[in-house]
């Protein structure tokens, strides 16, 4: 899986790049047919909260071309990335359940037509 990491308003260090690559790379445990992932790390200033970190992750499935996304905002970039990866795992589990349900319905329809 190819992981593309981009930073906005944030200096991307090698340590953070490796951390993001490792965290997002572990998502393949939950869905093996991911061909690429895009990670956007953004540091922005909120009018009430001050500096906040915003992370967006999108993964592209090789089967069906589905795009699964998650995002999170926190006070620390590591925390925001961890939360976004956790949300992405939940999205993947939901997607796999939907995909399995569609497969079961297709098999059921094939049996009925025989």
Beta strands, then each sheet from edge to edge (+ up, - down):
strand 1: 2-8
strand 2: 34-46
strand 3: 50-61
strand 4: 67-74
sheet 1: 1+ 2+ 3- 4+
end
